[in-house]
Amino acid sequence: MTEKKISWFTKVFEDYFIVEIHQGGEIRTFHMKEVKKITNTLLKGVDIDGNKIEYCTNNPFDYYIRKLY
């Protein structure tokens, strides 16, 4: 994540999610500002830097979403 001062304006008008994917004893963490779709085999969204992310597998995974602000 880019180191920047988080103001109250950012917290009110922008979203910040941390998505953890647990698959086969491995944990992957994504820092997202938008989650478009999430199922047990697909994650689509936009990360904090504005890059599109699509994580797709044939094997199902468990996920945990935390919304920080």
Residue frames relative to the residue before (quaternion, step in Angstrom):
aa qw qx qy qz dx dy dz
M 1.0000 0.0000 0.0000 0.0000 0.00 0.00 0.00
T 0.5057 -0.6453 0.4827 0.3080 3.51 -1.03 0.78
E 0.3925 -0.7107 0.5316 0.2414 3.56 -0.87 0.96
K 0.2568 0.7369 -0.5907 0.2051 3.55 -0.58 1.17
K 0.5525 -0.5997 0.4603 0.3509 3.52 -1.22 0.48
I 0.2698 -0.7686 0.5629 0.1403 3.55 -0.77 1.07
S 0.1731 -0.8048 0.5631 0.0727 3.54 -0.50 1.20
W 0.6625 -0.4897 0.3740 0.4259 3.56 -1.26 0.22
F 0.5933 0.5757 -0.3599 0.4325 3.60 1.12 -0.65
T 0.6524 0.5095 -0.3033 0.4721 3.58 0.98 -0.86
K 0.6720 0.5081 -0.3008 0.4469 3.57 0.92 -0.87
V 0.6768 0.4930 -0.2969 0.4591 3.59 1.05 -0.69
F 0.8229 0.3120 -0.1260 0.4579 3.59 0.81 -0.98
E 0.7325 0.3482 -0.2375 0.5347 3.63 1.19 -0.12
D 0.3474 -0.7224 0.5614 0.2058 3.55 -1.19 0.61
Y 0.0480 -0.7744 0.6306 0.0189 3.54 -1.20 0.61
F 0.0363 -0.8064 0.5887 -0.0426 3.55 -0.56 1.24
I 0.1609 -0.7123 0.6668 0.1488 3.53 -1.27 0.53
V 0.0910 -0.7948 0.6000 0.0073 3.56 -0.65 1.18
E 0.1008 -0.7803 0.6163 0.0348 3.56 -0.76 1.09
I 0.1346 -0.7789 0.6106 0.0495 3.55 -0.86 1.04
H 0.1432 -0.7848 0.6019 0.0358 3.55 -0.77 1.14
Q 0.1800 0.7798 -0.5742 0.1726 3.56 -0.57 1.18
G 0.8650 -0.0518 0.0011 0.4991 3.55 -0.67 1.15
G 0.7150 -0.4390 0.2583 0.4789 3.60 0.96 0.77
E 0.6351 0.4984 -0.3188 0.4966 3.59 1.29 0.02
I 0.1731 -0.7802 0.5946 0.0882 3.58 -0.99 0.83
R 0.0862 -0.7644 0.6381 0.0322 3.56 -0.89 1.02
T 0.1574 -0.7936 0.5847 0.0587 3.56 -0.94 0.92
F 0.0829 -0.7789 0.6216 0.0125 3.54 -0.94 0.99
H 0.2195 -0.7407 0.6220 0.1277 3.57 -1.02 0.89
M 0.0218 -0.8496 0.5211 -0.0786 3.54 -0.30 1.33
K 0.2577 -0.7317 0.5967 0.2053 3.53 -1.22 0.50
E 0.7798 0.1033 -0.0923 0.6105 3.58 1.30 -0.14
V 0.1133 -0.7573 0.6406 0.0571 3.57 -0.95 0.94
K 0.2259 -0.8142 0.5242 0.1057 3.57 -0.38 1.25
K 0.7917 -0.0934 0.1010 0.5952 3.58 0.93 -0.91
I 0.0678 0.7774 -0.6242 0.0386 3.53 -1.02 0.82
T 0.0336 0.7463 -0.6622 0.0581 3.52 -0.96 1.06
N 0.6787 -0.4937 0.3274 0.4341 3.59 -1.20 -0.11
T 0.7404 0.3217 -0.2462 0.5364 3.64 1.25 0.13
L 0.7796 0.2901 -0.1382 0.5375 3.64 1.24 -0.16
L 0.0137 -0.7520 0.6589 0.0107 3.55 -1.14 0.81
K 0.0290 0.7771 -0.6268 0.0492 3.57 -0.81 1.06
G 0.3345 0.7401 -0.5402 0.2202 3.53 -0.99 0.83
V 0.4713 -0.6295 0.5376 0.3043 3.51 -1.38 -0.30
D 0.3504 -0.7480 0.5213 0.2144 3.58 -0.83 0.98
I 0.7550 -0.4124 0.2715 0.4315 3.56 -1.33 0.11
D 0.7045 0.4622 -0.2643 0.4693 3.60 1.06 -0.72
G 0.5951 -0.5996 0.3539 0.4013 3.62 1.28 0.00
N 0.5106 0.6370 -0.4273 0.3885 3.61 1.24 0.15
K 0.4319 -0.6821 0.5225 0.2744 3.57 -1.03 0.78
I 0.1230 -0.7835 0.6077 0.0413 3.55 -1.01 0.90
E 0.0402 0.7524 -0.6570 0.0256 3.53 -1.05 0.89
Y 0.0251 -0.7842 0.6187 -0.0415 3.56 -0.54 1.22
C 0.0725 0.8124 -0.5651 0.1241 3.57 -0.42 1.26
T 0.0080 0.7939 -0.6072 0.0325 3.56 -0.93 0.95
N 0.5027 -0.6212 0.5014 0.3317 3.56 -1.28 0.29
N 0.6890 0.4318 -0.2606 0.5204 3.56 1.17 -0.61
P 0.4685 -0.6868 0.4691 0.2980 3.60 -0.85 0.86
F 0.1405 -0.7763 0.6104 0.0711 3.56 -1.20 0.63
D 0.4325 -0.6413 0.5598 0.2974 3.53 -1.34 0.32
Y 0.0694 -0.8037 0.5897 0.0399 3.57 -1.07 0.66
Y 0.1561 -0.7561 0.6325 0.0630 3.50 -1.29 0.58
I 0.1189 -0.7998 0.5879 0.0252 3.58 -0.73 1.11
R 0.0449 -0.7643 0.6430 0.0196 3.55 -0.96 0.96
K 0.1915 -0.7560 0.6146 0.1186 3.57 -0.92 0.90
L 0.2514 -0.7994 0.5311 0.1249 3.55 -0.50 1.21
Y 0.7656 -0.1798 0.1170 0.6065 3.58 1.02 -0.81
